[in-house]
Amino acid sequence: MAAKAVKEAAPDQVLRKTAEDWAIAKQVPGVYLEGVKQRQGWAKNKMLEENEFDVALREFLKAAADGRTR
């Protein structure tokens, strides 16, 4: 048996998807996605890394509903 070549992502080749694709992959409700996009000022099809999306979603979920700072 020949050894399989394992292809690893180089540090400069980070996986980027649209915010909508990350929301689908992570099963984020549409209203949450729209709230995150509004809060961050993102347009439709904004390309992001996974950690950028996760941080923005976490900030949105922890923010006050009326926009005030805690």
PDB file of N, CA, C and O in Angstrom, chain B, residues numbered from 101:
ATOM      1  N   MET B 101       0.832  -1.186   0.000  1.00  0.00           N
ATOM      2  CA  MET B 101       0.000   0.000   0.000  1.00  0.00           C
ATOM      3  C   MET B 101       0.873   1.244   0.000  1.00  0.00           C
ATOM      4  O   MET B 101       1.856   1.332   0.736  1.00  0.00           O
ATOM      5  N   ALA B 102       0.513   2.163  -0.803  1.00  0.00           N
ATOM      6  CA  ALA B 102       1.248   3.430  -0.867  1.00  0.00           C
ATOM      7  C   ALA B 102       0.683   4.382   0.177  1.00  0.00           C
ATOM      8  O   ALA B 102      -0.516   4.378   0.455  1.00  0.00           O
ATOM      9  N   ALA B 103       1.546   5.181   0.741  1.00  0.00           N
ATOM     10  CA  ALA B 103       1.109   6.161   1.735  1.00  0.00           C
ATOM     11  C   ALA B 103       0.363   7.287   1.038  1.00  0.00           C
ATOM     12  O   ALA B 103       0.753   7.740  -0.038  1.00  0.00           O
ATOM     13  N   LYS B 104      -0.706   7.724   1.663  1.00  0.00           N
ATOM     14  CA  LYS B 104      -1.484   8.818   1.095  1.00  0.00           C
ATOM     15  C   LYS B 104      -0.825  10.146   1.437  1.00  0.00           C
ATOM     16  O   LYS B 104      -0.338  10.351   2.549  1.00  0.00           O
ATOM     17  N   ALA B 105      -0.821  11.021   0.477  1.00  0.00           N
ATOM     18  CA  ALA B 105      -0.279  12.362   0.718  1.00  0.00           C
ATOM     19  C   ALA B 105      -1.358  13.183   1.425  1.00  0.00           C
ATOM     20  O   ALA B 105      -2.492  13.272   0.954  1.00  0.00           O
ATOM     21  N   VAL B 106      -0.999  13.764   2.529  1.00  0.00           N
ATOM     22  CA  VAL B 106      -1.941  14.576   3.291  1.00  0.00           C
ATOM     23  C   VAL B 106      -1.725  16.023   2.902  1.00  0.00           C
ATOM     24  O   VAL B 106      -0.623  16.557   3.023  1.00  0.00           O
ATOM     25  N   LYS B 107      -2.781  16.644   2.436  1.00  0.00           N
ATOM     26  CA  LYS B 107      -2.688  18.039   2.019  1.00  0.00           C
ATOM     27  C   LYS B 107      -3.141  18.923   3.167  1.00  0.00           C
ATOM     28  O   LYS B 107      -4.298  18.868   3.584  1.00  0.00           O
ATOM     29  N   GLU B 108      -2.234  19.731   3.673  1.00  0.00           N
ATOM     30  CA  GLU B 108      -2.559  20.635   4.769  1.00  0.00           C
ATOM     31  C   GLU B 108      -2.672  22.045   4.220  1.00  0.00           C
ATOM     32  O   GLU B 108      -1.974  22.420   3.277  1.00  0.00           O
ATOM     33  N   ALA B 109      -3.560  22.821   4.824  1.00  0.00           N
ATOM     34  CA  ALA B 109      -3.724  24.205   4.404  1.00  0.00           C
ATOM     35  C   ALA B 109      -2.546  25.025   4.905  1.00  0.00           C
ATOM     36  O   ALA B 109      -2.201  24.988   6.086  1.00  0.00           O
ATOM     37  N   ALA B 110      -1.952  25.746   4.008  1.00  0.00           N
ATOM     38  CA  ALA B 110      -0.853  26.630   4.389  1.00  0.00           C
ATOM     39  C   ALA B 110      -1.432  27.817   5.159  1.00  0.00           C
ATOM     40  O   ALA B 110      -2.592  28.175   4.955  1.00  0.00           O
ATOM     41  N   PRO B 111      -0.648  28.427   6.035  1.00  0.00           N
ATOM     42  CA  PRO B 111      -1.160  29.551   6.823  1.00  0.00           C
ATOM     43  C   PRO B 111      -1.723  30.693   5.979  1.00  0.00           C
ATOM     44  O   PRO B 111      -2.630  31.397   6.423  1.00  0.00           O
ATOM     45  N   ASP B 112      -1.200  30.883   4.779  1.00  0.00           N
ATOM     46  CA  ASP B 112      -1.699  31.966   3.941  1.00  0.00           C
ATOM     47  C   ASP B 112      -2.930  31.560   3.138  1.00  0.00           C
ATOM     48  O   ASP B 112      -3.493  32.384   2.418  1.00  0.00           O
ATOM     49  N   GLN B 113      -3.352  30.315   3.250  1.00  0.00           N
ATOM     50  CA  GLN B 113      -4.526  29.829   2.537  1.00  0.00           C
ATOM     51  C   GLN B 113      -5.640  29.519   3.536  1.00  0.00           C
ATOM     52  O   GLN B 113      -5.987  28.357   3.749  1.00  0.00           O
ATOM     53  N   VAL B 114      -6.189  30.551   4.138  1.00  0.00           N
ATOM     54  CA  VAL B 114      -7.241  30.388   5.123  1.00  0.00           C
ATOM     55  C   VAL B 114      -8.576  30.270   4.393  1.00  0.00           C
ATOM     56  O   VAL B 114      -8.830  30.979   3.419  1.00  0.00           O
ATOM     57  N   LEU B 115      -9.413  29.377   4.872  1.00  0.00           N
ATOM     58  CA  LEU B 115     -10.709  29.153   4.260  1.00  0.00           C
ATOM     59  C   LEU B 115     -11.615  30.353   4.486  1.00  0.00           C
ATOM     60  O   LEU B 115     -11.841  30.757   5.627  1.00  0.00           O
ATOM     61  N   ARG B 116     -12.129  30.918   3.414  1.00  0.00           N
ATOM     62  CA  ARG B 116     -13.034  32.059   3.492  1.00  0.00           C
ATOM     63  C   ARG B 116     -14.332  31.682   2.784  1.00  0.00           C
ATOM     64  O   ARG B 116     -14.319  31.094   1.702  1.00  0.00           O
ATOM     65  N   LYS B 117     -15.453  32.030   3.414  1.00  0.00           N
ATOM     66  CA  LYS B 117     -16.778  31.811   2.846  1.00  0.00           C
ATOM     67  C   LYS B 117     -17.590  33.075   3.067  1.00  0.00           C
ATOM     68  O   LYS B 117     -17.180  33.967   3.809  1.00  0.00           O
ATOM     69  N   THR B 118     -18.735  33.144   2.425  1.00  0.00           N
ATOM     70  CA  THR B 118     -19.621  34.280   2.676  1.00  0.00           C
ATOM     71  C   THR B 118     -20.273  34.108   4.042  1.00  0.00           C
ATOM     72  O   THR B 118     -20.349  33.001   4.576  1.00  0.00           O
ATOM     73  N   ALA B 119     -20.738  35.215   4.593  1.00  0.00           N
ATOM     74  CA  ALA B 119     -21.418  35.164   5.886  1.00  0.00           C
ATOM     75  C   ALA B 119     -22.632  34.242   5.801  1.00  0.00           C
ATOM     76  O   ALA B 119     -22.942  33.522   6.750  1.00  0.00           O
ATOM     77  N   GLU B 120     -23.309  34.270   4.668  1.00  0.00           N
ATOM     78  CA  GLU B 120     -24.479  33.408   4.484  1.00  0.00           C
ATOM     79  C   GLU B 120     -24.088  31.927   4.490  1.00  0.00           C
ATOM     80  O   GLU B 120     -24.804  31.100   5.054  1.00  0.00           O
ATOM     81  N   ASP B 121     -22.972  31.596   3.875  1.00  0.00           N
ATOM     82  CA  ASP B 121     -22.503  30.204   3.868  1.00  0.00           C
ATOM     83  C   ASP B 121     -22.119  29.736   5.268  1.00  0.00           C
ATOM     84  O   ASP B 121     -22.425  28.608   5.653  1.00  0.00           O
ATOM     85  N   TRP B 122     -21.441  30.609   6.038  1.00  0.00           N
ATOM     86  CA  TRP B 122     -21.095  30.250   7.421  1.00  0.00           C
ATOM     87  C   TRP B 122     -22.370  30.046   8.234  1.00  0.00           C
ATOM     88  O   TRP B 122     -22.444  29.126   9.049  1.00  0.00           O
ATOM     89  N   ALA B 123     -23.370  30.894   8.020  1.00  0.00           N
ATOM     90  CA  ALA B 123     -24.627  30.760   8.764  1.00  0.00           C
ATOM     91  C   ALA B 123     -25.307  29.426   8.449  1.00  0.00           C
ATOM     92  O   ALA B 123     -25.848  28.779   9.346  1.00  0.00           O
ATOM     93  N   ILE B 124     -25.280  29.022   7.207  1.00  0.00           N
ATOM     94  CA  ILE B 124     -25.869  27.733   6.825  1.00  0.00           C
ATOM     95  C   ILE B 124     -25.086  26.588   7.466  1.00  0.00           C
ATOM     96  O   ILE B 124     -25.673  25.661   8.025  1.00  0.00           O
ATOM     97  N   ALA B 125     -23.775  26.658   7.382  1.00  0.00           N
ATOM     98  CA  ALA B 125     -22.928  25.589   7.924  1.00  0.00           C
ATOM     99  C   ALA B 125     -23.079  25.463   9.437  1.00  0.00           C
ATOM    100  O   ALA B 125     -23.001  24.361   9.979  1.00  0.00           O
ATOM    101  N   LYS B 126     -23.294  26.581  10.116  1.00  0.00           N
ATOM    102  CA  LYS B 126     -23.391  26.582  11.578  1.00  0.00           C
ATOM    103  C   LYS B 126     -24.835  26.610  12.069  1.00  0.00           C
ATOM    104  O   LYS B 126     -25.078  26.706  13.272  1.00  0.00           O
ATOM    105  N   GLN B 127     -25.783  26.528  11.161  1.00  0.00           N
ATOM    106  CA  GLN B 127     -27.220  26.499  11.459  1.00  0.00           C
ATOM    107  C   GLN B 127     -27.644  27.715  12.293  1.00  0.00           C
ATOM    108  O   GLN B 127     -28.346  27.585  13.295  1.00  0.00           O
ATOM    109  N   VAL B 128     -27.201  28.896  11.855  1.00  0.00           N
ATOM    110  CA  VAL B 128     -27.562  30.152  12.510  1.00  0.00           C
ATOM    111  C   VAL B 128     -28.884  30.623  11.903  1.00  0.00           C
ATOM    112  O   VAL B 128     -29.005  30.698  10.680  1.00  0.00           O
ATOM    113  N   PRO B 129     -29.882  30.944  12.747  1.00  0.00           N
ATOM    114  CA  PRO B 129     -31.160  31.437  12.207  1.00  0.00           C
ATOM    115  C   PRO B 129     -30.966  32.709  11.380  1.00  0.00           C
ATOM    116  O   PRO B 129     -30.066  33.506  11.646  1.00  0.00           O
ATOM    117  N   GLY B 130     -31.815  32.882  10.385  1.00  0.00           N
ATOM    118  CA  GLY B 130     -31.721  34.024   9.475  1.00  0.00           C
ATOM    119  C   GLY B 130     -31.818  35.367  10.167  1.00  0.00           C
ATOM    120  O   GLY B 130     -31.139  36.314   9.772  1.00  0.00           O
ATOM    121  N   VAL B 131     -32.655  35.469  11.202  1.00  0.00           N
ATOM    122  CA  VAL B 131     -32.785  36.747  11.899  1.00  0.00           C
ATOM    123  C   VAL B 131     -31.495  37.100  12.634  1.00  0.00           C
ATOM    124  O   VAL B 131     -31.142  38.276  12.728  1.00  0.00           O
ATOM    125  N   TYR B 132     -30.788  36.101  13.154  1.00  0.00           N
ATOM    126  CA  TYR B 132     -29.498  36.353  13.803  1.00  0.00           C
ATOM    127  C   TYR B 132     -28.487  36.839  12.767  1.00  0.00           C
ATOM    128  O   TYR B 132     -27.746  37.792  13.012  1.00  0.00           O
ATOM    129  N   LEU B 133     -28.461  36.179  11.613  1.00  0.00           N
ATOM    130  CA  LEU B 133     -27.536  36.573  10.556  1.00  0.00           C
ATOM    131  C   LEU B 133     -27.788  38.012  10.136  1.00  0.00           C
ATOM    132  O   LEU B 133     -26.845  38.790   9.993  1.00  0.00           O
ATOM    133  N   GLU B 134     -29.032  38.369   9.939  1.00  0.00           N
ATOM    134  CA  GLU B 134     -29.352  39.741   9.536  1.00  0.00           C
ATOM    135  C   GLU B 134     -28.968  40.742  10.620  1.00  0.00           C
ATOM    136  O   GLU B 134     -28.521  41.846  10.309  1.00  0.00           O
ATOM    137  N   GLY B 135     -29.134  40.375  11.871  1.00  0.00           N
ATOM    138  CA  GLY B 135     -28.719  41.243  12.970  1.00  0.00           C
ATOM    139  C   GLY B 135     -27.218  41.433  13.013  1.00  0.00           C
ATOM    140  O   GLY B 135     -26.737  42.544  13.237  1.00  0.00           O
ATOM    141  N   VAL B 136     -26.475  40.365  12.802  1.00  0.00           N
ATOM    142  CA  VAL B 136     -25.009  40.448  12.769  1.00  0.00           C
ATOM    143  C   VAL B 136     -24.570  41.329  11.613  1.00  0.00           C
ATOM    144  O   VAL B 136     -23.696  42.181  11.779  1.00  0.00           O
ATOM    145  N   LYS B 137     -25.167  41.132  10.441  1.00  0.00           N
ATOM    146  CA  LYS B 137     -24.797  41.925   9.269  1.00  0.00           C
ATOM    147  C   LYS B 137     -25.102  43.405   9.499  1.00  0.00           C
ATOM    148  O   LYS B 137     -24.312  44.264   9.108  1.00  0.00           O
ATOM    149  N   GLN B 138     -26.222  43.708  10.121  1.00  0.00           N
ATOM    150  CA  GLN B 138     -26.582  45.093  10.412  1.00  0.00           C
ATOM    151  C   GLN B 138     -25.597  45.704  11.403  1.00  0.00           C
ATOM    152  O   GLN B 138     -25.103  46.813  11.201  1.00  0.00           O
ATOM    153  N   ARG B 139     -25.321  44.975  12.461  1.00  0.00           N
ATOM    154  CA  ARG B 139     -24.426  45.479  13.512  1.00  0.00           C
ATOM    155  C   ARG B 139     -23.009  45.702  12.993  1.00  0.00           C
ATOM    156  O   ARG B 139     -22.356  46.675  13.370  1.00  0.00           O
ATOM    157  N   GLN B 140     -22.531  44.804  12.127  1.00  0.00           N
ATOM    158  CA  GLN B 140     -21.167  44.900  11.597  1.00  0.00           C
ATOM    159  C   GLN B 140     -21.065  45.778  10.354  1.00  0.00           C
ATOM    160  O   GLN B 140     -19.966  46.160   9.951  1.00  0.00           O
ATOM    161  N   GLY B 141     -22.205  46.099   9.746  1.00  0.00           N
ATOM    162  CA  GLY B 141     -22.185  46.891   8.515  1.00  0.00           C
ATOM    163  C   GLY B 141     -21.753  46.082   7.306  1.00  0.00           C
ATOM    164  O   GLY B 141     -21.165  46.622   6.369  1.00  0.00           O
ATOM    165  N   TRP B 142     -22.043  44.786   7.324  1.00  0.00           N
ATOM    166  CA  TRP B 142     -21.662  43.895   6.233  1.00  0.00           C
ATOM    167  C   TRP B 142     -22.699  43.938   5.129  1.00  0.00           C
ATOM    168  O   TRP B 142     -23.900  43.984   5.396  1.00  0.00           O
ATOM    169  N   ALA B 143     -22.234  43.923   3.887  1.00  0.00           N
ATOM    170  CA  ALA B 143     -23.120  43.808   2.737  1.00  0.00           C
ATOM    171  C   ALA B 143     -23.380  42.329   2.454  1.00  0.00           C
ATOM    172  O   ALA B 143     -22.763  41.451   3.058  1.00  0.00           O
ATOM    173  N   LYS B 144     -24.288  42.072   1.542  1.00  0.00           N
ATOM    174  CA  LYS B 144     -24.575  40.702   1.143  1.00  0.00           C
ATOM    175  C   LYS B 144     -23.312  40.080   0.542  1.00  0.00           C
ATOM    176  O   LYS B 144     -22.560  40.749  -0.167  1.00  0.00           O
ATOM    177  N   ASN B 145     -23.088  38.809   0.827  1.00  0.00           N
ATOM    178  CA  ASN B 145     -21.947  38.032   0.314  1.00  0.00           C
ATOM    179  C   ASN B 145     -20.594  38.519   0.826  1.00  0.00           C
ATOM    180  O   ASN B 145     -19.597  38.418   0.112  1.00  0.00           O
ATOM    181  N   LYS B 146     -20.543  39.034   2.026  1.00  0.00           N
ATOM    182  CA  LYS B 146     -19.291  39.449   2.651  1.00  0.00           C
ATOM    183  C   LYS B 146     -18.440  38.210   2.892  1.00  0.00           C
ATOM    184  O   LYS B 146     -18.903  37.258   3.521  1.00  0.00           O
ATOM    185  N   MET B 147     -17.201  38.207   2.401  1.00  0.00           N
ATOM    186  CA  MET B 147     -16.298  37.074   2.567  1.00  0.00           C
ATOM    187  C   MET B 147     -15.588  37.178   3.912  1.00  0.00           C
ATOM    188  O   MET B 147     -15.018  38.216   4.246  1.00  0.00           O
ATOM    189  N   LEU B 148     -15.628  36.076   4.690  1.00  0.00           N
ATOM    190  CA  LEU B 148     -15.073  36.061   6.034  1.00  0.00           C
ATOM    191  C   LEU B 148     -14.347  34.760   6.319  1.00  0.00           C
ATOM    192  O   LEU B 148     -14.595  33.730   5.693  1.00  0.00           O
ATOM    193  N   GLU B 149     -13.447  34.839   7.278  1.00  0.00           N
ATOM    194  CA  GLU B 149     -12.868  33.627   7.842  1.00  0.00           C
ATOM    195  C   GLU B 149     -13.820  33.144   8.930  1.00  0.00           C
ATOM    196  O   GLU B 149     -14.650  33.909   9.422  1.00  0.00           O
ATOM    197  N   GLU B 150     -13.699  31.886   9.298  1.00  0.00           N
ATOM    198  CA  GLU B 150     -14.604  31.306  10.285  1.00  0.00           C
ATOM    199  C   GLU B 150     -14.534  32.038  11.630  1.00  0.00           C
ATOM    200  O   GLU B 150     -15.565  32.300  12.249  1.00  0.00           O
ATOM    201  N   ASN B 151     -13.329  32.364  12.075  1.00  0.00           N
ATOM    202  CA  ASN B 151     -13.206  33.018  13.376  1.00  0.00           C
ATOM    203  C   ASN B 151     -13.801  34.426  13.361  1.00  0.00           C
ATOM    204  O   ASN B 151     -14.330  34.869  14.381  1.00  0.00           O
ATOM    205  N   GLU B 152     -13.731  35.141  12.236  1.00  0.00           N
ATOM    206  CA  GLU B 152     -14.356  36.464  12.133  1.00  0.00           C
ATOM    207  C   GLU B 152     -15.872  36.361  12.302  1.00  0.00           C
ATOM    208  O   GLU B 152     -16.491  37.169  12.993  1.00  0.00           O
ATOM    209  N   PHE B 153     -16.456  35.347  11.654  1.00  0.00           N
ATOM    210  CA  PHE B 153     -17.894  35.145  11.761  1.00  0.00           C
ATOM    211  C   PHE B 153     -18.282  34.779  13.188  1.00  0.00           C
ATOM    212  O   PHE B 153     -19.265  35.296  13.719  1.00  0.00           O
ATOM    213  N   ASP B 154     -17.514  33.892  13.808  1.00  0.00           N
ATOM    214  CA  ASP B 154     -17.820  33.452  15.169  1.00  0.00           C
ATOM    215  C   ASP B 154     -17.766  34.611  16.166  1.00  0.00           C
ATOM    216  O   ASP B 154     -18.635  34.730  17.029  1.00  0.00           O
ATOM    217  N   VAL B 155     -16.754  35.456  16.047  1.00  0.00           N
ATOM    218  CA  VAL B 155     -16.617  36.601  16.959  1.00  0.00           C
ATOM    219  C   VAL B 155     -17.781  37.576  16.771  1.00  0.00           C
ATOM    220  O   VAL B 155     -18.354  38.054  17.751  1.00  0.00           O
ATOM    221  N   ALA B 156     -18.127  37.867  15.535  1.00  0.00           N
ATOM    222  CA  ALA B 156     -19.231  38.799  15.266  1.00  0.00           C
ATOM    223  C   ALA B 156     -20.556  38.242  15.787  1.00  0.00           C
ATOM    224  O   ALA B 156     -21.358  38.984  16.355  1.00  0.00           O
ATOM    225  N   LEU B 157     -20.787  36.959  15.600  1.00  0.00           N
ATOM    226  CA  LEU B 157     -22.014  36.341  16.098  1.00  0.00           C
ATOM    227  C   LEU B 157     -22.061  36.374  17.619  1.00  0.00           C
ATOM    228  O   LEU B 157     -23.097  36.698  18.200  1.00  0.00           O
ATOM    229  N   ARG B 158     -20.959  36.045  18.262  1.00  0.00           N
ATOM    230  CA  ARG B 158     -20.890  36.060  19.724  1.00  0.00           C
ATOM    231  C   ARG B 158     -21.152  37.473  20.264  1.00  0.00           C
ATOM    232  O   ARG B 158     -21.893  37.634  21.234  1.00  0.00           O
ATOM    233  N   GLU B 159     -20.553  38.488  19.646  1.00  0.00           N
ATOM    234  CA  GLU B 159     -20.771  39.874  20.071  1.00  0.00           C
ATOM    235  C   GLU B 159     -22.228  40.270  19.901  1.00  0.00           C
ATOM    236  O   GLU B 159     -22.794  40.944  20.762  1.00  0.00           O
ATOM    237  N   PHE B 160     -22.840  39.857  18.797  1.00  0.00           N
ATOM    238  CA  PHE B 160     -24.249  40.169  18.556  1.00  0.00           C
ATOM    239  C   PHE B 160     -25.136  39.531  19.615  1.00  0.00           C
ATOM    240  O   PHE B 160     -26.050  40.173  20.133  1.00  0.00           O
ATOM    241  N   LEU B 161     -24.875  38.285  19.935  1.00  0.00           N
ATOM    242  CA  LEU B 161     -25.720  37.579  20.898  1.00  0.00           C
ATOM    243  C   LEU B 161     -25.557  38.108  22.318  1.00  0.00           C
ATOM    244  O   LEU B 161     -26.480  37.991  23.123  1.00  0.00           O
ATOM    245  N   LYS B 162     -24.405  38.685  22.640  1.00  0.00           N
ATOM    246  CA  LYS B 162     -24.175  39.226  23.980  1.00  0.00           C
ATOM    247  C   LYS B 162     -24.559  40.693  24.105  1.00  0.00           C
ATOM    248  O   LYS B 162     -24.603  41.219  25.217  1.00  0.00           O
ATOM    249  N   ALA B 163     -24.837  41.367  22.991  1.00  0.00           N
ATOM    250  CA  ALA B 163     -25.144  42.801  23.011  1.00  0.00           C
ATOM    251  C   ALA B 163     -26.543  43.065  23.556  1.00  0.00           C
ATOM    252  O   ALA B 163     -27.416  42.198  23.505  1.00  0.00           O
ATOM    253  N   ALA B 164     -26.743  44.266  24.074  1.00  0.00           N
ATOM    254  CA  ALA B 164     -28.059  44.672  24.552  1.00  0.00           C
ATOM    255  C   ALA B 164     -28.993  44.869  23.352  1.00  0.00           C
ATOM    256  O   ALA B 164     -28.565  45.313  22.286  1.00  0.00           O
ATOM    257  N   ALA B 165     -30.253  44.536  23.538  1.00  0.00           N
ATOM    258  CA  ALA B 165     -31.228  44.602  22.446  1.00  0.00           C
ATOM    259  C   ALA B 165     -31.474  46.030  21.958  1.00  0.00           C
ATOM    260  O   ALA B 165     -31.771  46.247  20.783  1.00  0.00           O
ATOM    261  N   ASP B 166     -31.350  46.999  22.863  1.00  0.00           N
ATOM    262  CA  ASP B 166     -31.642  48.372  22.465  1.00  0.00           C
ATOM    263  C   ASP B 166     -30.399  49.142  22.016  1.00  0.00           C
ATOM    264  O   ASP B 166     -30.477  50.348  21.779  1.00  0.00           O
ATOM    265  N   GLY B 167     -29.266  48.469  21.899  1.00  0.00           N
ATOM    266  CA  GLY B 167     -28.062  49.087  21.382  1.00  0.00           C
ATOM    267  C   GLY B 167     -27.209  49.790  22.422  1.00  0.00           C
ATOM    268  O   GLY B 167     -26.137  50.293  22.087  1.00  0.00           O
ATOM    269  N   ARG B 168     -27.645  49.841  23.663  1.00  0.00           N
ATOM    270  CA  ARG B 168     -26.850  50.532  24.680  1.00  0.00           C
ATOM    271  C   ARG B 168     -25.642  49.684  25.053  1.00  0.00           C
ATOM    272  O   ARG B 168     -25.634  48.473  24.832  1.00  0.00           O
ATOM    273  N   THR B 169     -24.626  50.319  25.616  1.00  0.00           N
ATOM    274  CA  THR B 169     -23.444  49.584  26.028  1.00  0.00           C
ATOM    275  C   THR B 169     -23.641  49.092  27.452  1.00  0.00           C
ATOM    276  O   THR B 169     -24.325  49.721  28.259  1.00  0.00           O
ATOM    277  N   ARG B 170     -23.042  47.980  27.734  1.00  0.00           N
ATOM    278  CA  ARG B 170     -23.193  47.396  29.069  1.00  0.00           C
ATOM    279  C   ARG B 170     -22.094  47.823  29.978  1.00  0.00           C
ATOM    280  O   ARG B 170     -22.065  47.425  31.143  1.00  0.00           O
TER     281      ARG B 170
END
